[in-house]
């Protein structure tokens, strides 16, 4: 099994290969990238995925679990032009 940092780097390479700013990735694909046997783990360990998500954030990709399964990815640079939201107190 690859380390979380190696898995994150491989996901970033895949992301760059497809030249996209946002994408979805399945648990099955993450297992393949991480060299985890499909039968060995029914679901990815929360701790391992937390480490992968942290490593991705260090290399400019935000990752979050999607309600229907898998994970959503978006580059942090893609958020540069995003609308700013502000908190205003009620008077």
Biopython code that builds the backbone (N, CA, C, O; Angstrom):
import numpy as np
from Bio.PDB.StructureBuilder import StructureBuilder

atoms = [
    (1, "UNK", "N", (0.842, -1.175, 0.000)),
    (1, "UNK", "CA", (0.000, 0.000, 0.000)),
    (1, "UNK", "C", (0.889, 1.240, 0.000)),
    (1, "UNK", "O", (1.890, 1.311, 0.713)),
    (2, "UNK", "N", (0.496, 2.210, -0.817)),
    (2, "UNK", "CA", (1.246, 3.465, -0.884)),
    (2, "UNK", "C", (0.937, 4.329, 0.331)),
    (2, "UNK", "O", (-0.105, 4.179, 0.969)),
    (3, "UNK", "N", (1.859, 5.233, 0.640)),
    (3, "UNK", "CA", (1.605, 6.189, 1.709)),
    (3, "UNK", "C", (0.541, 7.177, 1.241)),
    (3, "UNK", "O", (0.239, 7.265, 0.051)),
    (4, "UNK", "N", (-0.019, 7.914, 2.185)),
    (4, "UNK", "CA", (-1.014, 8.927, 1.850)),
    (4, "UNK", "C", (-0.419, 9.978, 0.916)),
    (4, "UNK", "O", (-1.091, 10.437, -0.008)),
    (5, "UNK", "N", (0.823, 10.358, 1.146)),
    (5, "UNK", "CA", (1.487, 11.364, 0.306)),
    (5, "UNK", "C", (1.670, 10.845, -1.122)),
    (5, "UNK", "O", (1.485, 11.595, -2.081)),
    (6, "UNK", "N", (2.029, 9.583, -1.266)),
    (6, "UNK", "CA", (2.193, 8.983, -2.592)),
    (6, "UNK", "C", (0.853, 8.896, -3.319)),
    (6, "UNK", "O", (0.767, 9.154, -4.520)),
    (7, "UNK", "N", (-0.185, 8.531, -2.580)),
    (7, "UNK", "CA", (-1.522, 8.440, -3.170)),
    (7, "UNK", "C", (-1.994, 9.820, -3.617)),
    (7, "UNK", "O", (-2.541, 9.965, -4.710)),
    (8, "UNK", "N", (-1.785, 10.827, -2.780)),
    (8, "UNK", "CA", (-2.178, 12.199, -3.128)),
    (8, "UNK", "C", (-1.430, 12.679, -4.369)),
    (8, "UNK", "O", (-2.025, 13.301, -5.249)),
    (9, "UNK", "N", (-0.147, 12.398, -4.444)),
    (9, "UNK", "CA", (0.652, 12.802, -5.608)),
    (9, "UNK", "C", (0.149, 12.111, -6.875)),
    (9, "UNK", "O", (0.108, 12.724, -7.941)),
    (10, "UNK", "N", (-0.230, 10.847, -6.763)),
    (10, "UNK", "CA", (-0.752, 10.113, -7.918)),
    (10, "UNK", "C", (-2.116, 10.664, -8.345)),
    (10, "UNK", "O", (-2.407, 10.741, -9.538)),
    (11, "UNK", "N", (-2.947, 11.044, -7.379)),
    (11, "UNK", "CA", (-4.245, 11.643, -7.696)),
    (11, "UNK", "C", (-4.037, 12.976, -8.392)),
    (11, "UNK", "O", (-4.734, 13.284, -9.359)),
    (12, "UNK", "N", (-3.084, 13.775, -7.912)),
    (12, "UNK", "CA", (-2.799, 15.063, -8.556)),
    (12, "UNK", "C", (-2.308, 14.849, -9.981)),
    (12, "UNK", "O", (-2.694, 15.595, -10.882)),
    (13, "UNK", "N", (-1.468, 13.848, -10.199)),
    (13, "UNK", "CA", (-0.974, 13.553, -11.548)),
    (13, "UNK", "C", (-2.130, 13.168, -12.467)),
    (13, "UNK", "O", (-2.181, 13.594, -13.621)),
    (14, "UNK", "N", (-3.052, 12.365, -11.955)),
    (14, "UNK", "CA", (-4.235, 11.968, -12.720)),
    (14, "UNK", "C", (-5.100, 13.193, -13.025)),
    (14, "UNK", "O", (-5.610, 13.350, -14.135)),
    (15, "UNK", "N", (-5.252, 14.045, -12.031)),
    (15, "UNK", "CA", (-6.014, 15.290, -12.163)),
    (15, "UNK", "C", (-5.400, 16.160, -13.263)),
    (15, "UNK", "O", (-6.111, 16.662, -14.133)),
    (16, "UNK", "N", (-4.089, 16.334, -13.220)),
    (16, "UNK", "CA", (-3.378, 17.156, -14.205)),
    (16, "UNK", "C", (-3.420, 16.529, -15.598)),
    (16, "UNK", "O", (-3.498, 17.236, -16.603)),
    (17, "UNK", "N", (-3.369, 15.211, -15.650)),
    (17, "UNK", "CA", (-3.404, 14.500, -16.925)),
    (17, "UNK", "C", (-4.700, 14.789, -17.687)),
    (17, "UNK", "O", (-4.703, 14.882, -18.915)),
    (18, "UNK", "N", (-5.789, 14.929, -16.947)),
    (18, "UNK", "CA", (-7.081, 15.206, -17.564)),
    (18, "UNK", "C", (-7.334, 16.699, -17.752)),
    (18, "UNK", "O", (-8.346, 17.086, -18.335)),
    (19, "UNK", "N", (-6.421, 17.541, -17.261)),
    (19, "UNK", "CA", (-6.485, 18.995, -17.421)),
    (19, "UNK", "C", (-7.851, 19.572, -17.029)),
    (19, "UNK", "O", (-8.505, 20.260, -17.813)),
    (20, "UNK", "N", (-8.255, 19.272, -15.795)),
    (20, "UNK", "CA", (-9.533, 19.769, -15.271)),
    (20, "UNK", "C", (-9.290, 20.552, -13.983)),
    (20, "UNK", "O", (-8.229, 20.440, -13.368)),
    (21, "UNK", "N", (-10.287, 21.348, -13.582)),
    (21, "UNK", "CA", (-10.195, 22.108, -12.339)),
    (21, "UNK", "C", (-11.049, 21.496, -11.237)),
    (21, "UNK", "O", (-10.889, 21.820, -10.060)),
    (22, "UNK", "N", (-11.962, 20.605, -11.632)),
    (22, "UNK", "CA", (-12.767, 19.885, -10.652)),
    (22, "UNK", "C", (-13.108, 18.522, -11.233)),
    (22, "UNK", "O", (-13.236, 18.356, -12.446)),
    (23, "UNK", "N", (-13.252, 17.553, -10.338)),
    (23, "UNK", "CA", (-13.515, 16.190, -10.799)),
    (23, "UNK", "C", (-14.072, 15.359, -9.650)),
    (23, "UNK", "O", (-14.064, 15.775, -8.491)),
    (24, "UNK", "N", (-14.552, 14.180, -10.006)),
    (24, "UNK", "CA", (-14.971, 13.196, -9.002)),
    (24, "UNK", "C", (-14.061, 11.989, -9.137)),
    (24, "UNK", "O", (-13.553, 11.685, -10.217)),
    (25, "UNK", "N", (-13.867, 11.310, -8.019)),
    (25, "UNK", "CA", (-13.061, 10.096, -8.034)),
    (25, "UNK", "C", (-13.732, 9.073, -7.119)),
    (25, "UNK", "O", (-14.178, 9.410, -6.023)),
    (26, "UNK", "N", (-13.800, 7.846, -7.569)),
    (26, "UNK", "CA", (-14.464, 6.803, -6.787)),
    (26, "UNK", "C", (-13.507, 6.174, -5.784)),
    (26, "UNK", "O", (-12.287, 6.276, -5.916)),
    (27, "UNK", "N", (-14.087, 5.517, -4.774)),
    (27, "UNK", "CA", (-13.267, 4.786, -3.816)),
    (27, "UNK", "C", (-12.490, 3.686, -4.522)),
    (27, "UNK", "O", (-11.343, 3.407, -4.171)),
    (28, "UNK", "N", (-13.111, 3.062, -5.517)),
    (28, "UNK", "CA", (-12.460, 1.993, -6.272)),
    (28, "UNK", "C", (-11.184, 2.509, -6.944)),
    (28, "UNK", "O", (-10.154, 1.835, -6.933)),
    (29, "UNK", "N", (-11.261, 3.708, -7.529)),
    (29, "UNK", "CA", (-10.091, 4.291, -8.179)),
    (29, "UNK", "C", (-9.021, 4.645, -7.154)),
    (29, "UNK", "O", (-7.833, 4.433, -7.398)),
    (30, "UNK", "N", (-9.432, 5.182, -6.014)),
    (30, "UNK", "CA", (-8.460, 5.512, -4.965)),
    (30, "UNK", "C", (-7.772, 4.249, -4.476)),
    (30, "UNK", "O", (-6.559, 4.249, -4.261)),
    (31, "UNK", "N", (-8.532, 3.165, -4.294)),
    (31, "UNK", "CA", (-7.934, 1.891, -3.881)),
    (31, "UNK", "C", (-6.920, 1.399, -4.906)),
    (31, "UNK", "O", (-5.857, 0.898, -4.543)),
    (32, "UNK", "N", (-7.251, 1.544, -6.191)),
    (32, "UNK", "CA", (-6.330, 1.120, -7.243)),
    (32, "UNK", "C", (-5.054, 1.955, -7.217)),
    (32, "UNK", "O", (-3.953, 1.419, -7.341)),
    (33, "UNK", "N", (-5.204, 3.265, -7.057)),
    (33, "UNK", "CA", (-4.049, 4.157, -6.988)),
    (33, "UNK", "C", (-3.185, 3.829, -5.775)),
    (33, "UNK", "O", (-1.957, 3.824, -5.861)),
    (34, "UNK", "N", (-3.836, 3.556, -4.643)),
    (34, "UNK", "CA", (-3.117, 3.279, -3.393)),
    (34, "UNK", "C", (-2.597, 1.855, -3.313)),
    (34, "UNK", "O", (-1.932, 1.490, -2.344)),
    (35, "UNK", "N", (-2.896, 1.039, -4.334)),
    (35, "UNK", "CA", (-2.492, -0.374, -4.362)),
    (35, "UNK", "C", (-3.094, -1.170, -3.207)),
    (35, "UNK", "O", (-2.422, -1.997, -2.591)),
    (36, "UNK", "N", (-4.365, -0.909, -2.925)),
    (36, "UNK", "CA", (-5.104, -1.657, -1.906)),
    (36, "UNK", "C", (-5.918, -2.714, -2.629)),
    (36, "UNK", "O", (-6.652, -2.400, -3.567)),
    (37, "UNK", "N", (-5.798, -3.958, -2.205)),
    (37, "UNK", "CA", (-6.563, -5.036, -2.826)),
    (37, "UNK", "C", (-8.054, -4.766, -2.665)),
    (37, "UNK", "O", (-8.495, -4.455, -1.559)),
    (38, "UNK", "N", (-8.847, -4.875, -3.737)),
    (38, "UNK", "CA", (-10.288, -4.612, -3.641)),
    (38, "UNK", "C", (-10.994, -5.477, -2.596)),
    (38, "UNK", "O", (-11.924, -5.016, -1.934)),
    (39, "UNK", "N", (-10.560, -6.719, -2.449)),
    (39, "UNK", "CA", (-11.199, -7.610, -1.483)),
    (39, "UNK", "C", (-10.707, -7.358, -0.057)),
    (39, "UNK", "O", (-11.387, -7.706, 0.908)),
    (40, "UNK", "N", (-9.534, -6.757, 0.073)),
    (40, "UNK", "CA", (-8.914, -6.593, 1.388)),
    (40, "UNK", "C", (-9.654, -5.592, 2.266)),
    (40, "UNK", "O", (-9.753, -5.784, 3.478)),
    (41, "UNK", "N", (-10.162, -4.554, 1.679)),
    (41, "UNK", "CA", (-10.819, -3.501, 2.449)),
    (41, "UNK", "C", (-12.166, -3.194, 1.801)),
    (41, "UNK", "O", (-12.212, -2.801, 0.636)),
    (42, "UNK", "N", (-13.243, -3.364, 2.526)),
    (42, "UNK", "CA", (-14.563, -3.035, 1.986)),
    (42, "UNK", "C", (-14.685, -1.531, 1.774)),
    (42, "UNK", "O", (-15.185, -1.084, 0.742)),
    (43, "UNK", "N", (-14.233, -0.757, 2.746)),
    (43, "UNK", "CA", (-14.215, 0.696, 2.609)),
    (43, "UNK", "C", (-12.830, 1.188, 3.021)),
    (43, "UNK", "O", (-12.113, 0.520, 3.767)),
    (44, "UNK", "N", (-12.479, 2.340, 2.533)),
    (44, "UNK", "CA", (-11.184, 2.909, 2.915)),
    (44, "UNK", "C", (-11.236, 3.341, 4.368)),
    (44, "UNK", "O", (-12.241, 3.884, 4.826)),
    (45, "UNK", "N", (-10.181, 3.105, 5.075)),
    (45, "UNK", "CA", (-10.126, 3.529, 6.463)),
    (45, "UNK", "C", (-10.230, 5.041, 6.550)),
    (45, "UNK", "O", (-9.609, 5.759, 5.766)),
    (46, "UNK", "N", (-11.003, 5.515, 7.488)),
    (46, "UNK", "CA", (-11.200, 6.956, 7.665)),
    (46, "UNK", "C", (-9.861, 7.644, 7.903)),
    (46, "UNK", "O", (-9.606, 8.716, 7.354)),
    (47, "UNK", "N", (-9.018, 7.040, 8.710)),
    (47, "UNK", "CA", (-7.717, 7.643, 9.027)),
    (47, "UNK", "C", (-6.870, 7.808, 7.768)),
    (47, "UNK", "O", (-6.267, 8.861, 7.560)),
    (48, "UNK", "N", (-6.822, 6.776, 6.929)),
    (48, "UNK", "CA", (-6.027, 6.848, 5.702)),
    (48, "UNK", "C", (-6.569, 7.935, 4.780)),
    (48, "UNK", "O", (-5.797, 8.728, 4.242)),
    (49, "UNK", "N", (-7.882, 7.982, 4.591)),
    (49, "UNK", "CA", (-8.465, 8.992, 3.710)),
    (49, "UNK", "C", (-8.274, 10.400, 4.275)),
    (49, "UNK", "O", (-8.081, 11.350, 3.515)),
    (50, "UNK", "N", (-8.326, 10.540, 5.585)),
    (50, "UNK", "CA", (-8.067, 11.841, 6.200)),
    (50, "UNK", "C", (-6.647, 12.297, 5.869)),
    (50, "UNK", "O", (-6.417, 13.469, 5.572)),
    (51, "UNK", "N", (-5.706, 11.368, 5.922)),
    (51, "UNK", "CA", (-4.319, 11.686, 5.586)),
    (51, "UNK", "C", (-4.187, 12.058, 4.108)),
    (51, "UNK", "O", (-3.476, 13.001, 3.764)),
    (52, "UNK", "N", (-4.875, 11.314, 3.237)),
    (52, "UNK", "CA", (-4.833, 11.619, 1.802)),
    (52, "UNK", "C", (-5.428, 13.006, 1.547)),
    (52, "UNK", "O", (-4.855, 13.797, 0.798)),
    (53, "UNK", "N", (-6.565, 13.301, 2.163)),
    (53, "UNK", "CA", (-7.208, 14.610, 2.003)),
    (53, "UNK", "C", (-6.279, 15.727, 2.481)),
    (53, "UNK", "O", (-6.173, 16.765, 1.828)),
    (54, "UNK", "N", (-5.614, 15.522, 3.607)),
    (54, "UNK", "CA", (-4.655, 16.520, 4.114)),
    (54, "UNK", "C", (-3.495, 16.707, 3.145)),
    (54, "UNK", "O", (-3.078, 17.836, 2.886)),
    (55, "UNK", "N", (-2.975, 15.617, 2.613)),
    (55, "UNK", "CA", (-1.862, 15.698, 1.658)),
    (55, "UNK", "C", (-2.296, 16.415, 0.379)),
    (55, "UNK", "O", (-1.539, 17.211, -0.177)),
    (56, "UNK", "N", (-3.517, 16.131, -0.088)),
    (56, "UNK", "CA", (-4.031, 16.818, -1.273)),
    (56, "UNK", "C", (-4.122, 18.324, -1.039)),
    (56, "UNK", "O", (-3.789, 19.114, -1.922)),
    (57, "UNK", "N", (-4.572, 18.719, 0.147)),
    (57, "UNK", "CA", (-4.699, 20.153, 0.429)),
    (57, "UNK", "C", (-3.333, 20.840, 0.414)),
    (57, "UNK", "O", (-3.232, 22.011, 0.050)),
    (58, "UNK", "N", (-2.296, 20.124, 0.805)),
    (58, "UNK", "CA", (-0.945, 20.690, 0.791)),
    (58, "UNK", "C", (-0.428, 20.916, -0.628)),
    (58, "UNK", "O", (0.461, 21.740, -0.841)),
    (59, "UNK", "N", (-0.986, 20.183, -1.604)),
    (59, "UNK", "CA", (-0.538, 20.331, -2.987)),
    (59, "UNK", "C", (-1.586, 21.023, -3.863)),
    (59, "UNK", "O", (-1.536, 20.937, -5.090)),
    (60, "UNK", "N", (-2.540, 21.714, -3.214)),
    (60, "UNK", "CA", (-3.450, 22.580, -3.944)),
    (60, "UNK", "C", (-4.749, 21.968, -4.435)),
    (60, "UNK", "O", (-5.376, 22.504, -5.349)),
    (61, "UNK", "N", (-5.166, 20.851, -3.842)),
    (61, "UNK", "CA", (-6.438, 20.233, -4.231)),
    (61, "UNK", "C", (-7.286, 20.010, -2.986)),
    (61, "UNK", "O", (-6.842, 19.384, -2.024)),
    (62, "UNK", "N", (-8.510, 20.529, -3.014)),
    (62, "UNK", "CA", (-9.453, 20.290, -1.928)),
    (62, "UNK", "C", (-10.256, 19.047, -2.264)),
    (62, "UNK", "O", (-10.622, 18.829, -3.419)),
    (63, "UNK", "N", (-10.527, 18.238, -1.260)),
    (63, "UNK", "CA", (-11.220, 16.973, -1.462)),
    (63, "UNK", "C", (-12.279, 16.801, -0.388)),
    (63, "UNK", "O", (-12.025, 17.049, 0.791)),
    (64, "UNK", "N", (-13.458, 16.379, -0.797)),
    (64, "UNK", "CA", (-14.533, 16.124, 0.154)),
    (64, "UNK", "C", (-15.361, 14.930, -0.290)),
    (64, "UNK", "O", (-15.508, 14.670, -1.484)),
    (65, "UNK", "N", (-15.899, 14.210, 0.684)),
    (65, "UNK", "CA", (-16.721, 13.046, 0.377)),
    (65, "UNK", "C", (-18.073, 13.499, -0.165)),
    (65, "UNK", "O", (-18.674, 14.436, 0.361)),
    (66, "UNK", "N", (-18.546, 12.842, -1.202)),
    (66, "UNK", "CA", (-19.819, 13.174, -1.827)),
    (66, "UNK", "C", (-20.947, 12.332, -1.248)),
    (66, "UNK", "O", (-20.724, 11.181, -0.872)),
    (67, "UNK", "N", (-22.159, 12.886, -1.169)),
    (67, "UNK", "CA", (-23.290, 12.160, -0.584)),
    (67, "UNK", "C", (-23.596, 10.825, -1.275)),
    (67, "UNK", "O", (-24.015, 9.871, -0.618)),
    (68, "UNK", "N", (-23.390, 10.753, -2.587)),
    (68, "UNK", "CA", (-23.700, 9.519, -3.312)),
    (68, "UNK", "C", (-22.506, 8.581, -3.438)),
    (68, "UNK", "O", (-22.572, 7.586, -4.159)),
    (69, "UNK", "N", (-21.431, 8.889, -2.750)),
    (69, "UNK", "CA", (-20.244, 8.037, -2.792)),
    (69, "UNK", "C", (-19.118, 8.681, -3.578)),
    (69, "UNK", "O", (-19.339, 9.538, -4.433)),
    (70, "UNK", "N", (-17.939, 8.257, -3.277)),
    (70, "UNK", "CA", (-16.770, 8.814, -3.923)),
    (70, "UNK", "C", (-16.399, 10.163, -3.325)),
    (70, "UNK", "O", (-16.902, 10.559, -2.274)),
    (71, "UNK", "N", (-15.511, 10.853, -4.019)),
    (71, "UNK", "CA", (-14.983, 12.116, -3.524)),
    (71, "UNK", "C", (-14.984, 13.159, -4.629)),
    (71, "UNK", "O", (-14.795, 12.836, -5.801)),
    (72, "UNK", "N", (-15.197, 14.406, -4.247)),
    (72, "UNK", "CA", (-15.119, 15.530, -5.167)),
    (72, "UNK", "C", (-13.791, 16.233, -4.982)),
    (72, "UNK", "O", (-13.315, 16.381, -3.856)),
    (73, "UNK", "N", (-13.193, 16.665, -6.068)),
    (73, "UNK", "CA", (-11.904, 17.342, -6.045)),
    (73, "UNK", "C", (-12.026, 18.680, -6.758)),
    (73, "UNK", "O", (-12.701, 18.786, -7.781)),
    (74, "UNK", "N", (-11.372, 19.698, -6.216)),
    (74, "UNK", "CA", (-11.325, 21.012, -6.862)),
    (74, "UNK", "C", (-9.990, 21.659, -6.511)),
    (74, "UNK", "O", (-9.512, 21.561, -5.381)),
    (75, "UNK", "N", (-9.400, 22.321, -7.503)),
    (75, "UNK", "CA", (-8.125, 22.991, -7.238)),
    (75, "UNK", "C", (-8.374, 24.262, -6.438)),
    (75, "UNK", "O", (-9.375, 24.947, -6.646)),
    (76, "UNK", "N", (-7.473, 24.572, -5.535)),
    (76, "UNK", "CA", (-7.621, 25.791, -4.742)),
    (76, "UNK", "C", (-7.478, 27.022, -5.624)),
    (76, "UNK", "O", (-8.092, 28.051, -5.343)),
    (77, "UNK", "N", (-6.686, 26.941, -6.677)),
    (77, "UNK", "CA", (-6.523, 28.084, -7.581)),
    (77, "UNK", "C", (-7.827, 28.396, -8.308)),
    (77, "UNK", "O", (-8.036, 29.531, -8.737)),
    (78, "UNK", "N", (-8.694, 27.421, -8.450)),
    (78, "UNK", "CA", (-9.982, 27.622, -9.103)),
    (78, "UNK", "C", (-10.917, 28.486, -8.246)),
    (78, "UNK", "O", (-11.916, 29.002, -8.747)),
    (79, "UNK", "N", (-10.599, 28.641, -6.978)),
    (79, "UNK", "CA", (-11.429, 29.433, -6.076)),
    (79, "UNK", "C", (-10.989, 30.890, -5.984)),
    (79, "UNK", "O", (-11.610, 31.679, -5.272)),
    (80, "UNK", "N", (-9.929, 31.252, -6.696)),
    (80, "UNK", "CA", (-9.414, 32.623, -6.636)),
    (80, "UNK", "C", (-10.469, 33.664, -6.982)),
    (80, "UNK", "O", (-10.521, 34.711, -6.338)),
    (81, "UNK", "N", (-11.299, 33.415, -7.963)),
    (81, "UNK", "CA", (-12.299, 34.393, -8.383)),
    (81, "UNK", "C", (-13.665, 34.183, -7.747)),
    (81, "UNK", "O", (-14.646, 34.806, -8.152)),
    (82, "UNK", "N", (-13.729, 33.308, -6.753)),
    (82, "UNK", "CA", (-15.016, 32.999, -6.125)),
    (82, "UNK", "C", (-15.553, 34.209, -5.351)),
    (82, "UNK", "O", (-14.794, 35.031, -4.838)),
    (83, "UNK", "N", (-16.860, 34.286, -5.288)),
    (83, "UNK", "CA", (-17.518, 35.362, -4.567)),
    (83, "UNK", "C", (-17.197, 35.250, -3.071)),
    (83, "UNK", "O", (-17.218, 34.161, -2.499)),
    (84, "UNK", "N", (-16.906, 36.373, -2.467)),
    (84, "UNK", "CA", (-16.631, 36.432, -1.040)),
    (84, "UNK", "C", (-17.953, 36.515, -0.289)),
    (84, "UNK", "O", (-18.832, 37.293, -0.660)),
    (85, "UNK", "N", (-18.095, 35.723, 0.758)),
    (85, "UNK", "CA", (-19.304, 35.826, 1.577)),
    (85, "UNK", "C", (-18.913, 36.490, 2.892)),
    (85, "UNK", "O", (-17.846, 36.223, 3.445)),
    (86, "UNK", "N", (-19.785, 37.350, 3.378)),
    (86, "UNK", "CA", (-19.498, 38.116, 4.579)),
    (86, "UNK", "C", (-20.555, 37.841, 5.647)),
    (86, "UNK", "O", (-21.697, 37.501, 5.337)),
    (87, "UNK", "N", (-20.158, 37.992, 6.890)),
    (87, "UNK", "CA", (-21.073, 37.879, 8.001)),
    (87, "UNK", "C", (-21.374, 39.288, 8.493)),
    (87, "UNK", "O", (-20.468, 40.057, 8.814)),
    (88, "UNK", "N", (-22.649, 39.609, 8.546)),
    (88, "UNK", "CA", (-23.042, 40.925, 9.054)),
    (88, "UNK", "C", (-23.938, 40.698, 10.260)),
    (88, "UNK", "O", (-24.856, 39.879, 10.224)),
    (89, "UNK", "N", (-23.664, 41.420, 11.310)),
    (89, "UNK", "CA", (-24.478, 41.283, 12.509)),
    (89, "UNK", "C", (-25.770, 42.065, 12.361)),
    (89, "UNK", "O", (-25.810, 43.106, 11.706)),
    (90, "UNK", "N", (-26.801, 41.564, 12.964)),
    (90, "UNK", "CA", (-28.098, 42.248, 12.946)),
    (90, "UNK", "C", (-28.057, 43.394, 13.978)),
    (90, "UNK", "O", (-27.510, 43.225, 15.068)),
    (91, "UNK", "N", (-28.623, 44.531, 13.641)),
    (91, "UNK", "CA", (-28.669, 45.652, 14.571)),
    (91, "UNK", "C", (-30.036, 45.746, 15.179)),
    (91, "UNK", "O", (-30.288, 46.631, 15.997)),
]
sb = StructureBuilder()
sb.init_structure("model")
sb.init_model(0)
sb.init_chain("A")
sb.init_seg("    ")
for serial, (resi, resn, name, xyz) in enumerate(atoms, 1):
    if name == "N":
        sb.init_residue(resn, " ", resi, " ")
    sb.init_atom(name, np.array(xyz, "f"), 0.0, 1.0, " ", f" {name:<3s}", serial, name[0])
structure = sb.get_structure()
